[in-house]
Amino acid sequence: MAVEVANRRDVTPTSGGGRFRSLVQFYHEVQDEMRKVTWPDRNQLKDTTIKIIIFVLFLGAIIGVIDLVMQLIFVQGIPSLFARR
């Protein structure tokens, strides 16, 4: 790993051939890393998607309740404290 980093630093960014070589090297390194990735199967993807949708709906409901409480406090509660009777 340290040798690869050292080799990458040896390529000067001003030389045109060096840029192309480093770009090709970067592309090949990306391909190598993508081969190491374990992708989820269809069932895992479906299960995770459903969990995320449920979480987002739950979080939206919590934010809605907080908004309703804040609206009651700021729109109706505070003005009623300063209303003339």
C-alpha positions in Angstrom: 0.0 0.0 0.0 2.8 2.4 0.9 4.5 1.6 -2.4 1.4 2.4 -4.4 1.0 5.8 -2.6 4.7 6.6 -3.2 4.3 5.7 -6.9 1.3 7.9 -7.2 3.2 10.9 -5.8 6.0 10.3 -8.4 3.7 11.2 -11.2 3.9 14.9 -11.9 0.6 16.6 -12.5 2.1 18.9 -15.1 3.0 16.2 -17.6 0.2 15.2 -19.9 1.2 11.5 -20.1 1.5 11.4 -16.3 -2.1 12.6 -15.9 -3.4 10.1 -18.3 -1.5 7.3 -16.6 -2.7 8.3 -13.2 -6.3 8.6 -14.4 -6.1 5.1 -15.9 -4.5 3.8 -12.7 -7.3 5.4 -10.6 -9.9 3.8 -12.9 -8.3 0.3 -12.5 -8.1 0.8 -8.7 -11.8 1.7 -8.6 -12.6 -1.4 -10.6 -10.6 -3.5 -8.2 -12.4 -2.0 -5.2 -15.8 -2.5 -6.7 -15.1 -6.2 -7.2 -14.6 -6.4 -3.4 -18.0 -4.9 -2.6 -20.6 -7.3 -1.4 -23.9 -6.2 -2.9 -27.2 -7.0 -1.1 -29.6 -9.5 -2.7 -33.1 -8.6 -3.6 -34.7 -9.7 -0.3 -32.2 -7.7 1.8 -32.7 -4.6 -0.4 -36.5 -4.9 -0.1 -36.3 -5.4 3.7 -34.0 -2.4 4.1 -36.1 -0.2 1.9 -39.3 -1.0 3.9 -37.5 -0.3 7.1 -36.3 3.1 5.8 -39.7 4.1 4.6 -41.3 3.2 8.0 -38.6 5.1 9.8 -39.1 8.2 7.6 -42.9 8.1 8.2 -42.4 7.7 11.9 -39.9 10.6 12.0 -42.4 12.7 9.9 -45.1 11.9 12.4 -42.9 13.0 15.3 -42.0 16.2 13.6 -45.7 16.8 12.8 -46.7 16.4 16.5 -43.9 18.7 17.6 -45.0 21.3 15.0 -48.6 21.0 16.2 -47.6 21.6 19.8 -45.3 24.5 18.9 -48.1 26.0 16.9 -50.5 25.8 19.8 -48.0 27.4 22.1 -46.8 30.2 19.8 -49.9 31.0 17.8 -52.6 30.6 20.5 -50.9 30.3 23.9 -48.6 33.3 23.9 -51.0 35.9 22.3 -53.6 34.9 24.8 -51.2 36.0 27.6 -51.1 39.5 26.3 -54.7 39.8 25.2 -56.7 42.5 26.9 -59.7 41.3 28.7 
